[in-house]
Amino acid sequence: MESPLVVGIDGSAARWAPYEGPACPAHRLRQLRPVRAGRTIAALAEERARLRSPGVAVTTDECDEDPVYALVDASDHAAAIVVGSRGHGLSGSLLGSVSLTVAARAHCPVIVEREGASAAAGDRWVVLGLGEPGSRTAAAVEFAFAEAALRSCGVEVVHAWTRPHRERATARSGRFDESRIFHEQREKQRLDEVLSPLTAAHPDLAVRRIVVESRARPALLQAASQANLLVVGAQRRRNVLGLQLGLVNHAMLHYAPCTVAVVPSEESDG
């Protein structure tokens, strides 16, 4: 049996009520007891999924436990976890704690659907953010190319890099900068080596490379403004609170205007 796609929903799914079929008003859901409300929400979600994709097998399950634990447990056998973003920041862009924690701890890719996000007309790209190319990025690269093939769009690979601090003086002086040229060529070569197996496996996919001397966060946020999906590798680190996402992943999940997929590597929990 193939691994399922697991979609986490809660009371916020009441916004699904006006859909193709009998509607259940949001105020009615709030009047129901928690158990009945959960069953109603699950039934609404299942019916909507069946109407939109009648050929896809759909099952539902109601879990009377903490949503983070339930979704992280489900990630052991899931192809991916899909959750929504529930913003409560000043601009409504900050991510809900459940989505953020699941993205930090899940054992499979986590797709955070940005409410109201849509790619600009004619700009259908899966943007792949790559930091230091290496074995830890392989899962994210494979995921991005697979998603692009499913969505019939291209892959835009963004690789931001910075030079050692001692080599940045020539950039400010305005003189011919051999250091920048050397590092840029090296980064392009390393990126080609990482991508070559996937471009060979997907010869029909359009692939464009952006190799830029910049911090990762501004480079990725700019690319995400025209993206159908942004894919990043899980840059996890362990501290006293357990596994935590790195600063770049945090920024993408909070502020990227499109859907974001966080893809763990086999080594990311170490």
Buried (B, 14 or more C-beta within 10 A) or exposed (E): EEEBBBBBBBEBBBEBBEBEEEEBEBEEBEEBEEEEBBBBBBEBBEBBBBEEEEEEEBEBEEEEEEBBEBBBBBBEEBEBBBBBBBBEEEEEBBBBEBBBBBBBBBBBBBBBBBEEBEBEEEEBBBBBBBBEBEEBBBBBBBBBBBBBBEBEBBBBBBBBBEBEEEBBEBEEEEEEBEBBEEBBEEBBEBBEEBBEEBEEEBEEBEBEBBBBBBBBBEBBBBBBEBBBBBBBBBBBEEEEEEBBBBEBBBBBBBBBBBBBBBBBBEEBEE
